[in-house]
Amino acid sequence: MTQDERQSQAIPARHQKVRKAVLPAAGLGTRFLPATKAQPKEMLAVVDKPQIQYVAEECVASGIEHIIIVTGKGKNSIEDHFDSAPVLEQYLEQKGKHALAELVRRISNMVQVSYTRQKEPLGLGHAVLVAKDLVGDEPFAVLLGDVLIPGKNPATKQLIDVYEATGTGAIAVEEVPREKTHLYGIVDGEPAPIAPFGERLLRIRDLVEKPATEKAPSNLAITGRYVLPPAIFDCLERTKPGAGGEIQLTDGLRLLAKEQGLWAYIYEGISYDAGDKLGFLKATVELALLNEEFGPAFRDYLKTLKL
Ligand code: UTP
């Protein structure tokens, strides 16, 4: 038997295609005040694009056909950003700025986008539940609107590959320093090296929200990318409000892991929590360095700084 034949034997039949993604963007963004007093944190620009556009582009690069954005009060600029802008486009065309007009047009033509509203910020789990009717009875991705994972191999695509091969939900995790586990949701998982995913795949036994270092079952933190079966909605409906009176997605995932199984996948890439001031600065510097137009000039400028 060839290696290819052995590998295809290890992967069960393909499962339902992941076509939709939910982007919760209804939080208040209190970590980024005062910038977020009157504008959504998901619209704060990193280099030259609002954060939520990077996230939408990750969806498109992962094969997602329909994005569902969960918005709330004061978030109208998100809808405007993905809408067409005929006056602006016409103005740019008249001035001969065709490339800029195309840049603006491409945002609204990128993918089908629907919106639903979370009337009160009752937690991330609640925000996902609000999208239930728009998702329907099919698997879907969840991407946090303020977590950026740049790179050519989209984290969401990596999770979709796991779901479509196994039929079980998968969440992205990454290693964090042991002394920082109290800042993250941490997974308790056992290695489940199924081809072709190898050592990156773990079967989740449990999930713990922000454990102290000595109580943390691992140093693998939940990153902000998920691919979930529709059964998560039933789990969230049975989830009681937890920390801060909010319905936590982590609590719904604990139920899902117990009842249907759930993978943790150590994805390839680096994430930036751009909803946090320091994470935002790091994302800005690193993405600016990667920018084709002015990355080299920016690098030269940074070298002149006396640190
Ligand atoms: P965060 O915890 O980062 O968002 O949730 P937040 O509550 O806005 O942040 P801080 O702590 O006050 O600064 C992750 C994602 O989930 C969304 C947020 O908009 C963010 O994109 N979210 C959070 C909701 O959609 N609804 C909620 O009730 C909570």
Residues whose N, C-alpha, C, O or C-beta is under 5 A from the ligand:
A	BS01	UTP	P24 A25 A26 G27 L28 G29 T30 R31 F32 V70 E120 P121 L122 G123 L124 A127 L144 G145 D146 G275
